[in-house]
Amino acid sequence: MGDMSELAVLAIAMLGTGIAGGVIAGLLGVGGGIVVVPVLEFVLELLGVPADIRMHIAVGTSLAVIIPTSISSARAHHMRGAVDVRLAKRWTPFIVIGAVIGIFIASRVDGPVLTAVFGVVALLVAIKMVLPLDNRTLTAEVPHSPATALVPTTIGTISTMMGIGGGSMTVPALTLMSEPIHKAVGTSALFGLVIAIPGALGFVYAGWGAEPLPAGSLGFVNLIGFAFIAPTTVLAAPLGAKLAHALSRRHLSLAFGSFLLLISIRMIWQTFNP
């Protein structure tokens, strides 16, 4: 009975995570990973999964969940004309290259390193979004110079290591380049798909044969977590997209930054207090 009760609690937690992840995905243009990764890592800790692979499984599973979530979120934003298709075509190859680099690095570092990367990057982005810097820009438009390729490549690399869809960095990067906030959010939702597909496949390969993996794992992607979280994120993402277009630019930035701040504090704390 105890085992059944524990499974019921975990199932409810996964469903709740999926709903929250989907709303956040549509609202902020992220893939939901910013919610899914820390919650999954916590659940895996309760299940007794070793710390050295716990974060890898959370990241890999999150990337798999982001695939259907990003499709749902990007479609909802595209219907509202909030996806910059030309920019997506320019940045996609570099984001894919970055994702491959991220997989290579993540497969060769310990779990606490991934936790630290997650916490520090989330903190930096949160500070930028919470401060009243909405009208600050670095360029009048998104540059076409070769050097600009470093931006999507870096986004792909770090996002894959964090198990997120990239919106945490894509949104502030694009707004600094004078992209309207709602279009930045919508375009970043599409980039989430570009990051998640190679990222999830890479974590399957990287974790193949690793021990001890929890039940239902395909490499570092847990199919049970995916089965519970993915459907609810897909259903909830359009609601988040609707909310995004009902909020002002400032309110959207505050919502994004405040949420990231809470998550980053928890992850940084966990890095130094395993």
C-alpha positions in Angstrom: 0.0 0.0 0.0 2.9 2.3 0.8 4.4 1.7 -2.6 1.0 2.5 -4.3 0.6 5.7 -2.3 4.1 6.7 -3.2 3.4 6.1 -6.9 0.2 8.0 -6.7 2.0 11.0 -5.2 4.7 10.9 -7.8 2.1 10.6 -10.6 0.2 13.7 -9.3 3.5 15.5 -9.0 4.4 14.7 -12.6 1.0 15.8 -13.9 1.2 19.0 -11.9 4.7 19.6 -13.3 3.4 19.0 -16.8 0.6 21.6 -16.4 3.0 24.2 -14.9 5.6 23.5 -17.6 3.1 23.8 -20.4 1.7 27.2 -19.1 5.2 28.5 -18.6 6.2 27.3 -22.0 3.4 29.2 -23.8 3.7 32.2 -21.5 7.4 32.7 -21.7 8.5 31.0 -24.9 10.5 28.4 -23.1 10.2 24.6 -23.5 9.0 24.1 -19.9 12.4 22.6 -18.9 13.0 25.5 -16.5 10.2 23.9 -14.4 10.6 20.2 -15.4 14.3 19.9 -14.7 14.4 20.9 -11.0 11.2 19.0 -10.2 12.3 15.8 -12.0 15.7 16.1 -10.2 13.9 16.3 -6.9 11.6 13.3 -7.7 14.6 11.2 -8.8 16.3 12.1 -5.5 13.3 10.7 -3.7 13.6 7.5 -5.7 17.2 7.1 -4.6 18.8 7.7 -8.0 22.5 8.5 -7.5 23.5 12.2 -7.6 26.1 11.6 -10.4 23.5 10.7 -13.0 20.3 12.3 -11.5 20.7 15.6 -13.2 21.6 13.9 -16.5 18.3 12.0 -16.4 16.3 15.1 -15.5 17.9 17.1 -18.3 17.5 14.3 -20.9 13.9 13.6 -20.0 13.1 17.4 -20.0 14.5 17.7 -23.5 12.3 14.8 -24.7 9.2 16.5 -23.1 10.1 19.8 -24.8 9.7 18.3 -28.3 5.8 18.1 -28.2 5.6 21.1 -25.9 7.5 23.3 -28.3 5.4 22.1 -31.3 2.2 23.1 -29.4 3.6 26.4 -28.2 5.2 27.4 -31.5 2.0 26.7 -33.4 -0.1 28.8 -31.0 2.3 31.7 -31.3 2.6 31.3 -35.1 -1.2 31.6 -35.4 -0.9 34.9 -33.7 1.9 36.0 -36.1 4.5 36.0 -33.3 7.2 33.8 -35.0 10.0 35.5 -36.9 10.4 32.8 -39.6 13.3 34.6 -41.4 15.3 34.8 -38.1 14.5 31.2 -37.4 16.0 30.1 -40.7 19.2 32.1 -40.0 19.7 30.9 -36.5 18.6 27.2 -36.7 21.9 25.7 -38.1 23.9 27.4 -35.4 21.5 26.4 -32.6 21.9 22.7 -33.8 25.7 23.0 -33.8 25.5 24.4 -30.2 23.2 21.5 -29.1 25.7 19.0 -30.4 28.5 20.7 -28.4 26.2 20.8 -25.3 25.6 17.1 -25.5 29.3 16.4 -25.9 30.1 18.4 -22.7 27.2 17.2 -20.7 28.0 13.6 -21.3 31.5 14.1 -19.8 30.8 16.1 -16.6 29.3 15.2 -13.3 25.7 16.0 -12.2 26.7 18.9 -9.9 28.3 20.6 -12.8 25.0 20.6 -14.8 23.2 21.8 -11.6 25.6 24.7 -11.3 25.3 25.7 -14.9 21.5 25.6 -14.6 21.5 27.8 -11.5 24.0 30.4 -12.6 22.6 31.0 -16.1 19.0 31.2 -14.7 20.2 33.7 -12.1 21.8 36.0 -14.7 18.8 35.9 -17.0 16.5 36.5 -14.0 18.4 39.6 -13.0 18.2 41.0 -16.5 14.5 40.4 -16.8 13.5 41.7 -13.4 15.4 45.0 -13.6 13.7 47.8 -15.5 15.7 47.4 -18.6 12.9 46.7 -21.1 13.8 49.7 -23.2 17.5 49.0 -23.3 18.8 47.6 -26.6 22.2 46.9 -28.0 21.3 47.0 -31.7 18.5 48.5 -33.8 17.8 45.0 -35.3 19.1 41.5 -35.1 22.5 41.7 -36.8 23.4 39.7 -39.9 27.2 39.6 -39.2 29.1 36.3 -38.9 30.0 37.1 -35.3 26.3 37.0 -34.4 26.4 33.3 -35.0 28.0 33.0 -31.6 24.8 33.9 -30.0 22.6 31.1 -31.2 25.5 28.6 -30.9 26.0 29.5 -27.3 22.2 29.4 -26.7 22.1 25.8 -28.2 25.1 24.7 -26.1 24.0 26.0 -22.7 20.3 25.1 -23.2 21.1 21.5 -24.0 23.3 21.3 -20.9 20.4 22.7 -18.8 17.6 20.7 -20.4 15.6 23.8 -21.5 14.2 25.1 -24.7 16.5 28.1 -24.9 13.8 30.7 -24.2 15.6 31.7 -21.0 18.4 33.1 -23.1 16.8 33.6 -26.5 14.1 36.0 -25.2 16.5 38.4 -23.5 19.0 38.1 -26.3 16.4 39.0 -29.0 14.9 41.9 -26.9 18.4 43.4 -26.6 18.5 43.3 -30.4 15.2 45.2 -30.6 13.0 42.2 -31.3 9.5 42.9 -29.9 9.0 40.9 -26.7 6.0 38.9 -28.0 7.8 38.0 -31.2 10.9 37.0 -29.2 8.8 34.7 -27.1 7.1 33.1 -30.1 10.3 32.6 -32.0 12.1 31.1 -29.0 9.3 28.6 -28.7 10.2 27.3 -32.2 13.9 27.3 -31.3 13.0 25.0 -28.4 12.1 22.3 -30.9 15.4 22.8 -32.7 17.3 22.3 -29.4 15.2 19.5 -28.0 15.3 17.0 -30.9 19.1 16.6 -31.1 19.4 17.1 -27.4 17.0 14.3 -26.4 18.6 11.9 -28.9 22.0 12.8 -27.6 21.1 12.0 -24.0 19.6 8.7 -25.1 23.0 7.8 -26.6 25.1 9.2 -23.8 23.2 7.3 -21.1 23.0 4.0 -23.0 24.2 1.2 -20.7 24.6 3.6 -17.7 23.8 2.1 -14.3 21.8 2.2 -12.2 19.0 3.8 -14.3 15.5 4.1 -12.9 12.8 1.8 -14.4 11.5 2.9 -17.9 14.7 4.7 -18.9 16.1 4.8 -22.4 19.6 6.1 -21.8 19.2 9.3 -19.9 15.6 9.8 -21.0 13.0 8.4 -18.6 9.9 7.3 -20.6 7.7 7.1 -17.5 8.3 10.8 -16.7 7.9 11.6 -20.4 4.5 9.8 -20.5 3.1 11.7 -17.5 4.5 15.1 -18.3 4.4 15.5 -22.1 0.6 15.3 -22.7 -0.2 17.8 -20.0 2.4 20.3 -21.2 1.0 20.1 -24.7 -2.5 20.7 -23.5 -1.5 23.6 -21.2 0.9 25.4 -23.6 -1.8 27.2 -25.7 -3.2 28.6 -22.4 0.2 30.1 -21.6 0.4 31.6 -25.1 -3.0 33.2 -24.7 -2.0 34.7 -21.4 1.3 36.0 -22.9 -0.6 38.1 -25.5 -2.9 39.4 -22.7 0.0 40.8 -20.7 2.1 44.0 -21.2 5.7 43.8 -22.1 6.8 44.8 -18.6 4.5 42.3 -16.9 5.7 39.5 -19.1 9.3 40.4 -18.3 8.6 40.5 -14.5 6.8 37.2 -14.6 9.7 35.6 -16.5 12.4 37.0 -14.3 10.7 36.4 -11.0 10.1 32.8 -11.8 13.7 32.2 -12.9 15.0 33.9 -9.8 13.3 31.4 -7.5 14.5 28.4 -9.6 18.1 29.7 -9.8 18.3 30.2 -6.0 17.2 26.6 -5.4 19.6 25.1 -7.9 22.6 27.1 -6.7 21.8 26.2 -3.1 21.6 22.5 -4.1 25.0 22.7 -5.8 26.7 23.6 -2.6 24.4 21.6 -0.3 24.1 18.2 -2.1 
